[in-house]
Amino acid sequence: MELAEIEHMLLHALTEESVGAKLDSAKSQQEVYEALKTLPYFTLTLEEFQQGIMALKDQQAEVHEHEQEE
């Protein structure tokens, strides 16, 4: 799966209300992944999930860096 598809699915899943409480109480990436796996459309492997998390973190860092430059 391409990184853009991974990011899209991950963002959609992370904003899913039905797993919100589980995500709020998760203490590790593994617990977040297990909660997201309960969603019928969430088909990412653990490796894809981790790639998506890293890509989102990188994007967030770039935005933060850009904001500081202004």
PDB file of N, CA, C, O and CB in Angstrom:
ATOM      1  N   MET A   1       0.845  -1.165   0.000  1.00  0.00           N
ATOM      2  CA  MET A   1       0.000   0.000   0.000  1.00  0.00           C
ATOM      3  C   MET A   1       0.898   1.237   0.000  1.00  0.00           C
ATOM      4  O   MET A   1       1.932   1.263   0.667  1.00  0.00           O
ATOM      5  CB  MET A   1      -0.965  -0.007   1.219  1.00  0.00           C
ATOM      6  N   GLU A   2       0.494   2.255  -0.750  1.00  0.00           N
ATOM      7  CA  GLU A   2       1.288   3.479  -0.823  1.00  0.00           C
ATOM      8  C   GLU A   2       1.130   4.301   0.452  1.00  0.00           C
ATOM      9  O   GLU A   2       0.110   4.223   1.136  1.00  0.00           O
ATOM     10  CB  GLU A   2       0.880   4.313  -2.048  1.00  0.00           C
ATOM     11  N   LEU A   3       2.155   5.088   0.758  1.00  0.00           N
ATOM     12  CA  LEU A   3       2.173   5.854   1.986  1.00  0.00           C
ATOM     13  C   LEU A   3       0.974   6.802   2.089  1.00  0.00           C
ATOM     14  O   LEU A   3       0.417   6.974   3.173  1.00  0.00           O
ATOM     15  CB  LEU A   3       3.465   6.638   2.082  1.00  0.00           C
ATOM     16  N   ALA A   4       0.574   7.411   0.983  1.00  0.00           N
ATOM     17  CA  ALA A   4      -0.574   8.321   1.008  1.00  0.00           C
ATOM     18  C   ALA A   4      -1.845   7.579   1.416  1.00  0.00           C
ATOM     19  O   ALA A   4      -2.665   8.120   2.159  1.00  0.00           O
ATOM     20  CB  ALA A   4      -0.767   8.984  -0.369  1.00  0.00           C
ATOM     21  N   GLU A   5      -2.014   6.353   0.941  1.00  0.00           N
ATOM     22  CA  GLU A   5      -3.171   5.539   1.314  1.00  0.00           C
ATOM     23  C   GLU A   5      -3.117   5.154   2.793  1.00  0.00           C
ATOM     24  O   GLU A   5      -4.136   5.152   3.484  1.00  0.00           O
ATOM     25  CB  GLU A   5      -3.240   4.278   0.442  1.00  0.00           C
ATOM     26  N   ILE A   6      -1.924   4.832   3.260  1.00  0.00           N
ATOM     27  CA  ILE A   6      -1.731   4.472   4.665  1.00  0.00           C
ATOM     28  C   ILE A   6      -2.109   5.662   5.550  1.00  0.00           C
ATOM     29  O   ILE A   6      -2.847   5.517   6.525  1.00  0.00           O
ATOM     30  CB  ILE A   6      -0.256   4.033   4.929  1.00  0.00           C
ATOM     31  N   GLU A   7      -1.591   6.838   5.194  1.00  0.00           N
ATOM     32  CA  GLU A   7      -1.882   8.036   5.975  1.00  0.00           C
ATOM     33  C   GLU A   7      -3.376   8.330   5.995  1.00  0.00           C
ATOM     34  O   GLU A   7      -3.932   8.667   7.040  1.00  0.00           O
ATOM     35  CB  GLU A   7      -1.120   9.234   5.416  1.00  0.00           C
ATOM     36  N   HIS A   8      -4.023   8.205   4.846  1.00  0.00           N
ATOM     37  CA  HIS A   8      -5.460   8.482   4.756  1.00  0.00           C
ATOM     38  C   HIS A   8      -6.255   7.545   5.670  1.00  0.00           C
ATOM     39  O   HIS A   8      -7.108   7.991   6.438  1.00  0.00           O
ATOM     40  CB  HIS A   8      -5.945   8.337   3.296  1.00  0.00           C
ATOM     41  N   MET A   9      -5.969   6.252   5.581  1.00  0.00           N
ATOM     42  CA  MET A   9      -6.681   5.287   6.406  1.00  0.00           C
ATOM     43  C   MET A   9      -6.403   5.531   7.886  1.00  0.00           C
ATOM     44  O   MET A   9      -7.307   5.444   8.717  1.00  0.00           O
ATOM     45  CB  MET A   9      -6.287   3.860   6.020  1.00  0.00           C
ATOM     46  N   LEU A  10      -5.160   5.835   8.206  1.00  0.00           N
ATOM     47  CA  LEU A  10      -4.780   6.067   9.591  1.00  0.00           C
ATOM     48  C   LEU A  10      -5.484   7.298  10.157  1.00  0.00           C
ATOM     49  O   LEU A  10      -6.012   7.254  11.269  1.00  0.00           O
ATOM     50  CB  LEU A  10      -3.267   6.226   9.703  1.00  0.00           C
ATOM     51  N   LEU A  11      -5.495   8.382   9.407  1.00  0.00           N
ATOM     52  CA  LEU A  11      -6.168   9.599   9.879  1.00  0.00           C
ATOM     53  C   LEU A  11      -7.665   9.361  10.062  1.00  0.00           C
ATOM     54  O   LEU A  11      -8.262   9.821  11.035  1.00  0.00           O
ATOM     55  CB  LEU A  11      -5.936  10.759   8.895  1.00  0.00           C
ATOM     56  N   HIS A  12      -8.256   8.646   9.127  1.00  0.00           N
ATOM     57  CA  HIS A  12      -9.675   8.335   9.236  1.00  0.00           C
ATOM     58  C   HIS A  12      -9.952   7.501  10.485  1.00  0.00           C
ATOM     59  O   HIS A  12     -10.891   7.775  11.232  1.00  0.00           O
ATOM     60  CB  HIS A  12     -10.159   7.593   7.983  1.00  0.00           C
ATOM     61  N   ALA A  13      -9.139   6.498  10.697  1.00  0.00           N
ATOM     62  CA  ALA A  13      -9.333   5.602  11.840  1.00  0.00           C
ATOM     63  C   ALA A  13      -9.089   6.312  13.171  1.00  0.00           C
ATOM     64  O   ALA A  13      -9.807   6.077  14.143  1.00  0.00           O
ATOM     65  CB  ALA A  13      -8.408   4.397  11.724  1.00  0.00           C
ATOM     66  N   LEU A  14      -8.085   7.175  13.214  1.00  0.00           N
ATOM     67  CA  LEU A  14      -7.759   7.871  14.460  1.00  0.00           C
ATOM     68  C   LEU A  14      -8.838   8.864  14.882  1.00  0.00           C
ATOM     69  O   LEU A  14      -8.899   9.263  16.045  1.00  0.00           O
ATOM     70  CB  LEU A  14      -6.441   8.592  14.315  1.00  0.00           C
ATOM     71  N   THR A  15      -9.685   9.260  13.938  1.00  0.00           N
ATOM     72  CA  THR A  15     -10.762  10.198  14.271  1.00  0.00           C
ATOM     73  C   THR A  15     -12.106   9.487  14.426  1.00  0.00           C
ATOM     74  O   THR A  15     -13.138  10.141  14.573  1.00  0.00           O
ATOM     75  CB  THR A  15     -10.869  11.278  13.197  1.00  0.00           C
ATOM     76  N   GLU A  16     -12.097   8.184  14.394  1.00  0.00           N
ATOM     77  CA  GLU A  16     -13.323   7.381  14.533  1.00  0.00           C
ATOM     78  C   GLU A  16     -13.823   7.452  15.979  1.00  0.00           C
ATOM     79  O   GLU A  16     -13.113   7.078  16.912  1.00  0.00           O
ATOM     80  CB  GLU A  16     -13.066   5.895  14.115  1.00  0.00           C
ATOM     81  N   GLU A  17     -15.043   7.932  16.147  1.00  0.00           N
ATOM     82  CA  GLU A  17     -15.604   8.079  17.492  1.00  0.00           C
ATOM     83  C   GLU A  17     -15.776   6.750  18.214  1.00  0.00           C
ATOM     84  O   GLU A  17     -15.659   6.688  19.438  1.00  0.00           O
ATOM     85  CB  GLU A  17     -16.933   8.780  17.418  1.00  0.00           C
ATOM     86  N   SER A  18     -16.049   5.697  17.472  1.00  0.00           N
ATOM     87  CA  SER A  18     -16.341   4.412  18.112  1.00  0.00           C
ATOM     88  C   SER A  18     -15.147   3.823  18.865  1.00  0.00           C
ATOM     89  O   SER A  18     -15.330   2.966  19.729  1.00  0.00           O
ATOM     90  CB  SER A  18     -16.808   3.427  17.074  1.00  0.00           C
ATOM     91  N   VAL A  19     -13.935   4.267  18.551  1.00  0.00           N
ATOM     92  CA  VAL A  19     -12.752   3.768  19.259  1.00  0.00           C
ATOM     93  C   VAL A  19     -12.071   4.869  20.071  1.00  0.00           C
ATOM     94  O   VAL A  19     -10.982   4.665  20.606  1.00  0.00           O
ATOM     95  CB  VAL A  19     -11.756   3.167  18.266  1.00  0.00           C
ATOM     96  N   GLY A  20     -12.706   6.021  20.160  1.00  0.00           N
ATOM     97  CA  GLY A  20     -12.111   7.161  20.846  1.00  0.00           C
ATOM     98  C   GLY A  20     -11.690   6.881  22.269  1.00  0.00           C
ATOM     99  O   GLY A  20     -10.590   7.259  22.673  1.00  0.00           O
ATOM    100  N   ALA A  21     -12.545   6.224  23.040  1.00  0.00           N
ATOM    101  CA  ALA A  21     -12.213   5.938  24.440  1.00  0.00           C
ATOM    102  C   ALA A  21     -11.010   5.005  24.550  1.00  0.00           C
ATOM    103  O   ALA A  21     -10.153   5.182  25.416  1.00  0.00           O
ATOM    104  CB  ALA A  21     -13.417   5.321  25.156  1.00  0.00           C
ATOM    105  N   LYS A  22     -10.956   4.013  23.667  1.00  0.00           N
ATOM    106  CA  LYS A  22      -9.817   3.086  23.687  1.00  0.00           C
ATOM    107  C   LYS A  22      -8.521   3.820  23.330  1.00  0.00           C
ATOM    108  O   LYS A  22      -7.467   3.565  23.912  1.00  0.00           O
ATOM    109  CB  LYS A  22     -10.056   1.910  22.704  1.00  0.00           C
ATOM    110  N   LEU A  23      -8.621   4.729  22.367  1.00  0.00           N
ATOM    111  CA  LEU A  23      -7.429   5.475  21.970  1.00  0.00           C
ATOM    112  C   LEU A  23      -6.971   6.400  23.092  1.00  0.00           C
ATOM    113  O   LEU A  23      -5.773   6.550  23.330  1.00  0.00           O
ATOM    114  CB  LEU A  23      -7.701   6.283  20.694  1.00  0.00           C
ATOM    115  N   ASP A  24      -7.925   7.018  23.776  1.00  0.00           N
ATOM    116  CA  ASP A  24      -7.582   7.924  24.875  1.00  0.00           C
ATOM    117  C   ASP A  24      -6.862   7.204  26.009  1.00  0.00           C
ATOM    118  O   ASP A  24      -6.003   7.785  26.672  1.00  0.00           O
ATOM    119  CB  ASP A  24      -8.836   8.594  25.410  1.00  0.00           C
ATOM    120  N   SER A  25      -7.210   5.951  26.229  1.00  0.00           N
ATOM    121  CA  SER A  25      -6.600   5.215  27.341  1.00  0.00           C
ATOM    122  C   SER A  25      -5.392   4.372  26.911  1.00  0.00           C
ATOM    123  O   SER A  25      -4.748   3.744  27.752  1.00  0.00           O
ATOM    124  CB  SER A  25      -7.637   4.318  27.987  1.00  0.00           C
ATOM    125  N   ALA A  26      -5.087   4.354  25.625  1.00  0.00           N
ATOM    126  CA  ALA A  26      -3.955   3.557  25.137  1.00  0.00           C
ATOM    127  C   ALA A  26      -2.641   4.120  25.661  1.00  0.00           C
ATOM    128  O   ALA A  26      -2.441   5.334  25.695  1.00  0.00           O
ATOM    129  CB  ALA A  26      -3.938   3.519  23.593  1.00  0.00           C
ATOM    130  N   LYS A  27      -1.763   3.236  26.063  1.00  0.00           N
ATOM    131  CA  LYS A  27      -0.479   3.636  26.622  1.00  0.00           C
ATOM    132  C   LYS A  27       0.691   3.310  25.690  1.00  0.00           C
ATOM    133  O   LYS A  27       1.841   3.606  26.013  1.00  0.00           O
ATOM    134  CB  LYS A  27      -0.271   2.961  27.960  1.00  0.00           C
ATOM    135  N   SER A  28       0.404   2.706  24.544  1.00  0.00           N
ATOM    136  CA  SER A  28       1.463   2.352  23.610  1.00  0.00           C
ATOM    137  C   SER A  28       0.907   2.327  22.188  1.00  0.00           C
ATOM    138  O   SER A  28      -0.305   2.288  21.977  1.00  0.00           O
ATOM    139  CB  SER A  28       2.087   0.985  23.978  1.00  0.00           C
ATOM    140  N   GLN A  29       1.818   2.349  21.224  1.00  0.00           N
ATOM    141  CA  GLN A  29       1.396   2.224  19.825  1.00  0.00           C
ATOM    142  C   GLN A  29       0.702   0.883  19.597  1.00  0.00           C
ATOM    143  O   GLN A  29      -0.239   0.793  18.809  1.00  0.00           O
ATOM    144  CB  GLN A  29       2.608   2.368  18.876  1.00  0.00           C
ATOM    145  N   GLN A  30       1.162  -0.138  20.276  1.00  0.00           N
ATOM    146  CA  GLN A  30       0.557  -1.466  20.128  1.00  0.00           C
ATOM    147  C   GLN A  30      -0.910  -1.430  20.552  1.00  0.00           C
ATOM    148  O   GLN A  30      -1.759  -2.016  19.880  1.00  0.00           O
ATOM    149  CB  GLN A  30       1.333  -2.515  20.962  1.00  0.00           C
ATOM    150  N   GLU A  31      -1.218  -0.749  21.660  1.00  0.00           N
ATOM    151  CA  GLU A  31      -2.604  -0.655  22.122  1.00  0.00           C
ATOM    152  C   GLU A  31      -3.454   0.155  21.142  1.00  0.00           C
ATOM    153  O   GLU A  31      -4.620  -0.170  20.917  1.00  0.00           O
ATOM    154  CB  GLU A  31      -2.660  -0.018  23.522  1.00  0.00           C
ATOM    155  N   VAL A  32      -2.878   1.202  20.562  1.00  0.00           N
ATOM    156  CA  VAL A  32      -3.597   1.987  19.550  1.00  0.00           C
ATOM    157  C   VAL A  32      -3.881   1.102  18.348  1.00  0.00           C
ATOM    158  O   VAL A  32      -4.997   1.089  17.829  1.00  0.00           O
ATOM    159  CB  VAL A  32      -2.781   3.248  19.125  1.00  0.00           C
ATOM    160  N   TYR A  33      -2.877   0.367  17.908  1.00  0.00           N
ATOM    161  CA  TYR A  33      -3.043  -0.521  16.756  1.00  0.00           C
ATOM    162  C   TYR A  33      -4.126  -1.567  17.019  1.00  0.00           C
ATOM    163  O   TYR A  33      -4.962  -1.821  16.152  1.00  0.00           O
ATOM    164  CB  TYR A  33      -1.715  -1.213  16.420  1.00  0.00           C
ATOM    165  N   GLU A  34      -4.119  -2.161  18.184  1.00  0.00           N
ATOM    166  CA  GLU A  34      -5.132  -3.171  18.523  1.00  0.00           C
ATOM    167  C   GLU A  34      -6.533  -2.562  18.521  1.00  0.00           C
ATOM    168  O   GLU A  34      -7.483  -3.206  18.077  1.00  0.00           O
ATOM    169  CB  GLU A  34      -4.831  -3.797  19.901  1.00  0.00           C
ATOM    170  N   ALA A  35      -6.672  -1.334  19.011  1.00  0.00           N
ATOM    171  CA  ALA A  35      -7.978  -0.669  19.009  1.00  0.00           C
ATOM    172  C   ALA A  35      -8.437  -0.388  17.582  1.00  0.00           C
ATOM    173  O   ALA A  35      -9.607  -0.585  17.255  1.00  0.00           O
ATOM    174  CB  ALA A  35      -7.918   0.642  19.814  1.00  0.00           C
ATOM    175  N   LEU A  36      -7.524   0.069  16.738  1.00  0.00           N
ATOM    176  CA  LEU A  36      -7.887   0.393  15.358  1.00  0.00           C
ATOM    177  C   LEU A  36      -8.225  -0.862  14.554  1.00  0.00           C
ATOM    178  O   LEU A  36      -9.034  -0.812  13.627  1.00  0.00           O
ATOM    179  CB  LEU A  36      -6.748   1.154  14.681  1.00  0.00           C
ATOM    180  N   LYS A  37      -7.607  -1.978  14.909  1.00  0.00           N
ATOM    181  CA  LYS A  37      -7.890  -3.231  14.191  1.00  0.00           C
ATOM    182  C   LYS A  37      -9.336  -3.678  14.364  1.00  0.00           C
ATOM    183  O   LYS A  37      -9.809  -4.514  13.595  1.00  0.00           O
ATOM    184  CB  LYS A  37      -6.955  -4.335  14.672  1.00  0.00           C
ATOM    185  N   THR A  38     -10.051  -3.144  15.352  1.00  0.00           N
ATOM    186  CA  THR A  38     -11.450  -3.514  15.542  1.00  0.00           C
ATOM    187  C   THR A  38     -12.358  -2.845  14.511  1.00  0.00           C
ATOM    188  O   THR A  38     -13.515  -3.236  14.360  1.00  0.00           O
ATOM    189  CB  THR A  38     -11.903  -3.144  16.949  1.00  0.00           C
ATOM    190  N   LEU A  39     -11.843  -1.843  13.805  1.00  0.00           N
ATOM    191  CA  LEU A  39     -12.629  -1.174  12.770  1.00  0.00           C
ATOM    192  C   LEU A  39     -12.656  -2.048  11.515  1.00  0.00           C
ATOM    193  O   LEU A  39     -11.619  -2.568  11.103  1.00  0.00           O
ATOM    194  CB  LEU A  39     -12.046   0.238  12.451  1.00  0.00           C
ATOM    195  N   PRO A  40     -13.825  -2.211  10.908  1.00  0.00           N
ATOM    196  CA  PRO A  40     -13.932  -3.128   9.763  1.00  0.00           C
ATOM    197  C   PRO A  40     -13.086  -2.739   8.552  1.00  0.00           C
ATOM    198  O   PRO A  40     -12.668  -3.614   7.794  1.00  0.00           O
ATOM    199  CB  PRO A  40     -15.357  -3.218   9.340  1.00  0.00           C
ATOM    200  N   TYR A  41     -12.826  -1.459   8.357  1.00  0.00           N
ATOM    201  CA  TYR A  41     -12.061  -1.013   7.190  1.00  0.00           C
ATOM    202  C   TYR A  41     -10.563  -0.889   7.452  1.00  0.00           C
ATOM    203  O   TYR A  41      -9.789  -0.647   6.526  1.00  0.00           O
ATOM    204  CB  TYR A  41     -12.589   0.307   6.720  1.00  0.00           C
ATOM    205  N   PHE A  42     -10.155  -1.053   8.701  1.00  0.00           N
ATOM    206  CA  PHE A  42      -8.741  -0.864   9.042  1.00  0.00           C
ATOM    207  C   PHE A  42      -7.980  -2.138   8.717  1.00  0.00           C
ATOM    208  O   PHE A  42      -8.078  -3.132   9.436  1.00  0.00           O
ATOM    209  CB  PHE A  42      -8.568  -0.488  10.545  1.00  0.00           C
ATOM    210  N   THR A  43      -7.223  -2.100   7.631  1.00  0.00           N
ATOM    211  CA  THR A  43      -6.532  -3.301   7.153  1.00  0.00           C
ATOM    212  C   THR A  43      -5.012  -3.164   7.152  1.00  0.00           C
ATOM    213  O   THR A  43      -4.310  -3.980   6.554  1.00  0.00           O
ATOM    214  CB  THR A  43      -7.001  -3.634   5.763  1.00  0.00           C
ATOM    215  N   LEU A  44      -4.512  -2.137   7.820  1.00  0.00           N
ATOM    216  CA  LEU A  44      -3.062  -1.937   7.832  1.00  0.00           C
ATOM    217  C   LEU A  44      -2.367  -3.009   8.655  1.00  0.00           C
ATOM    218  O   LEU A  44      -2.867  -3.441   9.693  1.00  0.00           O
ATOM    219  CB  LEU A  44      -2.717  -0.554   8.380  1.00  0.00           C
ATOM    220  N   THR A  45      -1.211  -3.426   8.174  1.00  0.00           N
ATOM    221  CA  THR A  45      -0.363  -4.297   8.969  1.00  0.00           C
ATOM    222  C   THR A  45       0.305  -3.437  10.039  1.00  0.00           C
ATOM    223  O   THR A  45       0.265  -2.209   9.961  1.00  0.00           O
ATOM    224  CB  THR A  45       0.700  -5.037   8.078  1.00  0.00           C
ATOM    225  N   LEU A  46       0.909  -4.064  11.025  1.00  0.00           N
ATOM    226  CA  LEU A  46       1.605  -3.310  12.063  1.00  0.00           C
ATOM    227  C   LEU A  46       2.716  -2.463  11.441  1.00  0.00           C
ATOM    228  O   LEU A  46       2.923  -1.319  11.845  1.00  0.00           O
ATOM    229  CB  LEU A  46       2.186  -4.264  13.134  1.00  0.00           C
ATOM    230  N   GLU A  47       3.417  -3.011  10.478  1.00  0.00           N
ATOM    231  CA  GLU A  47       4.496  -2.273   9.809  1.00  0.00           C
ATOM    232  C   GLU A  47       3.944  -1.045   9.075  1.00  0.00           C
ATOM    233  O   GLU A  47       4.517   0.040   9.173  1.00  0.00           O
ATOM    234  CB  GLU A  47       5.244  -3.194   8.816  1.00  0.00           C
ATOM    235  N   GLU A  48       2.843  -1.205   8.348  1.00  0.00           N
ATOM    236  CA  GLU A  48       2.228  -0.076   7.653  1.00  0.00           C
ATOM    237  C   GLU A  48       1.745   0.975   8.652  1.00  0.00           C
ATOM    238  O   GLU A  48       1.910   2.174   8.431  1.00  0.00           O
ATOM    239  CB  GLU A  48       1.056  -0.556   6.777  1.00  0.00           C
ATOM    240  N   PHE A  49       1.150   0.517   9.746  1.00  0.00           N
ATOM    241  CA  PHE A  49       0.695   1.417  10.804  1.00  0.00           C
ATOM    242  C   PHE A  49       1.868   2.252  11.320  1.00  0.00           C
ATOM    243  O   PHE A  49       1.751   3.469  11.464  1.00  0.00           O
ATOM    244  CB  PHE A  49       0.047   0.618  11.962  1.00  0.00           C
ATOM    245  N   GLN A  50       2.988   1.603  11.596  1.00  0.00           N
ATOM    246  CA  GLN A  50       4.161   2.305  12.116  1.00  0.00           C
ATOM    247  C   GLN A  50       4.726   3.284  11.083  1.00  0.00           C
ATOM    248  O   GLN A  50       5.170   4.375  11.442  1.00  0.00           O
ATOM    249  CB  GLN A  50       5.242   1.296  12.533  1.00  0.00           C
ATOM    250  N   GLN A  51       4.713   2.899   9.800  1.00  0.00           N
ATOM    251  CA  GLN A  51       5.159   3.804   8.735  1.00  0.00           C
ATOM    252  C   GLN A  51       4.265   5.039   8.693  1.00  0.00           C
ATOM    253  O   GLN A  51       4.749   6.163   8.557  1.00  0.00           O
ATOM    254  CB  GLN A  51       5.152   3.084   7.361  1.00  0.00           C
ATOM    255  N   GLY A  52       2.966   4.820   8.809  1.00  0.00           N
ATOM    256  CA  GLY A  52       2.015   5.921   8.795  1.00  0.00           C
ATOM    257  C   GLY A  52       2.209   6.863   9.962  1.00  0.00           C
ATOM    258  O   GLY A  52       2.164   8.081   9.792  1.00  0.00           O
ATOM    259  N   ILE A  53       2.427   6.309  11.154  1.00  0.00           N
ATOM    260  CA  ILE A  53       2.662   7.128  12.340  1.00  0.00           C
ATOM    261  C   ILE A  53       3.911   7.985  12.145  1.00  0.00           C
ATOM    262  O   ILE A  53       3.902   9.177  12.454  1.00  0.00           O
ATOM    263  CB  ILE A  53       2.805   6.241  13.598  1.00  0.00           C
ATOM    264  N   MET A  54       4.977   7.387  11.638  1.00  0.00           N
ATOM    265  CA  MET A  54       6.214   8.138  11.414  1.00  0.00           C
ATOM    266  C   MET A  54       6.004   9.241  10.372  1.00  0.00           C
ATOM    267  O   MET A  54       6.507  10.352  10.543  1.00  0.00           O
ATOM    268  CB  MET A  54       7.343   7.190  10.963  1.00  0.00           C
ATOM    269  N   ALA A  55       5.284   8.955   9.321  1.00  0.00           N
ATOM    270  CA  ALA A  55       5.025   9.956   8.278  1.00  0.00           C
ATOM    271  C   ALA A  55       4.215  11.116   8.843  1.00  0.00           C
ATOM    272  O   ALA A  55       4.496  12.275   8.537  1.00  0.00           O
ATOM    273  CB  ALA A  55       4.282   9.319   7.084  1.00  0.00           C
ATOM    274  N   LEU A  56       3.218  10.816   9.659  1.00  0.00           N
ATOM    275  CA  LEU A  56       2.414  11.881  10.271  1.00  0.00           C
ATOM    276  C   LEU A  56       3.252  12.714  11.238  1.00  0.00           C
ATOM    277  O   LEU A  56       3.097  13.934  11.299  1.00  0.00           O
ATOM    278  CB  LEU A  56       1.202  11.284  11.007  1.00  0.00           C
ATOM    279  N   LYS A  57       4.128  12.071  11.985  1.00  0.00           N
ATOM    280  CA  LYS A  57       5.016  12.807  12.897  1.00  0.00           C
ATOM    281  C   LYS A  57       5.948  13.722  12.106  1.00  0.00           C
ATOM    282  O   LYS A  57       6.185  14.864  12.499  1.00  0.00           O
ATOM    283  CB  LYS A  57       5.843  11.825  13.768  1.00  0.00           C
ATOM    284  N   ASP A  58       6.478  13.213  10.983  1.00  0.00           N
ATOM    285  CA  ASP A  58       7.364  14.018  10.139  1.00  0.00           C
ATOM    286  C   ASP A  58       6.629  15.237   9.586  1.00  0.00           C
ATOM    287  O   ASP A  58       7.176  16.339   9.557  1.00  0.00           O
ATOM    288  CB  ASP A  58       7.926  13.169   8.985  1.00  0.00           C
ATOM    289  N   GLN A  59       5.389  15.033   9.148  1.00  0.00           N
ATOM    290  CA  GLN A  59       4.589  16.144   8.626  1.00  0.00           C
ATOM    291  C   GLN A  59       4.342  17.179   9.710  1.00  0.00           C
ATOM    292  O   GLN A  59       4.434  18.382   9.463  1.00  0.00           O
ATOM    293  CB  GLN A  59       3.252  15.634   8.067  1.00  0.00           C
ATOM    294  N   GLN A  60       4.030  16.713  10.900  1.00  0.00           N
ATOM    295  CA  GLN A  60       3.773  17.617  12.019  1.00  0.00           C
ATOM    296  C   GLN A  60       5.033  18.426  12.343  1.00  0.00           C
ATOM    297  O   GLN A  60       4.946  19.624  12.612  1.00  0.00           O
ATOM    298  CB  GLN A  60       3.302  16.823  13.265  1.00  0.00           C
ATOM    299  N   ALA A  61       6.186  17.787  12.318  1.00  0.00           N
ATOM    300  CA  ALA A  61       7.445  18.474  12.594  1.00  0.00           C
ATOM    301  C   ALA A  61       7.721  19.533  11.530  1.00  0.00           C
ATOM    302  O   ALA A  61       8.194  20.623  11.852  1.00  0.00           O
ATOM    303  CB  ALA A  61       8.608  17.466  12.661  1.00  0.00           C
ATOM    304  N   GLU A  62       7.431  19.226  10.270  1.00  0.00           N
ATOM    305  CA  GLU A  62       7.637  20.185   9.191  1.00  0.00           C
ATOM    306  C   GLU A  62       6.734  21.402   9.361  1.00  0.00           C
ATOM    307  O   GLU A  62       7.170  22.535   9.155  1.00  0.00           O
ATOM    308  CB  GLU A  62       7.383  19.526   7.836  1.00  0.00           C
ATOM    309  N   VAL A  63       5.493  21.175   9.731  1.00  0.00           N
ATOM    310  CA  VAL A  63       4.558  22.279   9.944  1.00  0.00           C
ATOM    311  C   VAL A  63       5.033  23.143  11.095  1.00  0.00           C
ATOM    312  O   VAL A  63       5.029  24.371  11.003  1.00  0.00           O
ATOM    313  CB  VAL A  63       3.136  21.752  10.219  1.00  0.00           C
ATOM    314  N   HIS A  64       5.445  22.500  12.182  1.00  0.00           N
ATOM    315  CA  HIS A  64       5.928  23.235  13.352  1.00  0.00           C
ATOM    316  C   HIS A  64       7.172  24.057  12.994  1.00  0.00           C
ATOM    317  O   HIS A  64       7.300  25.211  13.403  1.00  0.00           O
ATOM    318  CB  HIS A  64       6.244  22.260  14.510  1.00  0.00           C
ATOM    319  N   GLU A  65       8.069  23.461  12.240  1.00  0.00           N
ATOM    320  CA  GLU A  65       9.296  24.144  11.830  1.00  0.00           C
ATOM    321  C   GLU A  65       8.957  25.350  10.955  1.00  0.00           C
ATOM    322  O   GLU A  65       9.548  26.418  11.108  1.00  0.00           O
ATOM    323  CB  GLU A  65      10.236  23.174  11.073  1.00  0.00           C
ATOM    324  N   HIS A  66       8.016  25.178  10.048  1.00  0.00           N
ATOM    325  CA  HIS A  66       7.604  26.257   9.158  1.00  0.00           C
ATOM    326  C   HIS A  66       6.958  27.396   9.945  1.00  0.00           C
ATOM    327  O   HIS A  66       7.187  28.566   9.641  1.00  0.00           O
ATOM    328  CB  HIS A  66       6.633  25.731   8.094  1.00  0.00           C
ATOM    329  N   GLU A  67       6.160  27.063  10.948  1.00  0.00           N
ATOM    330  CA  GLU A  67       5.507  28.072  11.779  1.00  0.00           C
ATOM    331  C   GLU A  67       6.538  28.906  12.537  1.00  0.00           C
ATOM    332  O   GLU A  67       6.348  30.109  12.716  1.00  0.00           O
ATOM    333  CB  GLU A  67       4.535  27.407  12.765  1.00  0.00           C
ATOM    334  N   GLN A  68       7.621  28.282  12.980  1.00  0.00           N
ATOM    335  CA  GLN A  68       8.649  29.001  13.731  1.00  0.00           C
ATOM    336  C   GLN A  68       9.439  29.952  12.842  1.00  0.00           C
ATOM    337  O   GLN A  68       9.985  30.948  13.318  1.00  0.00           O
ATOM    338  CB  GLN A  68       9.594  28.018  14.399  1.00  0.00           C
ATOM    339  N   GLU A  69       9.498  29.640  11.539  1.00  0.00           N
ATOM    340  CA  GLU A  69      10.238  30.488  10.598  1.00  0.00           C
ATOM    341  C   GLU A  69       9.490  31.785  10.319  1.00  0.00           C
ATOM    342  O   GLU A  69      10.103  32.784   9.942  1.00  0.00           O
ATOM    343  CB  GLU A  69      10.489  29.738   9.285  1.00  0.00           C
ATOM    344  N   GLU A  70       8.186  31.782  10.499  1.00  0.00           N
ATOM    345  CA  GLU A  70       7.381  32.962  10.144  1.00  0.00           C
ATOM    346  C   GLU A  70       7.446  34.049  11.162  1.00  0.00           C
ATOM    347  O   GLU A  70       6.819  35.094  10.989  1.00  0.00           O
ATOM    348  CB  GLU A  70       5.966  32.581   9.947  1.00  0.00           C
TER     349      GLU A  70
END
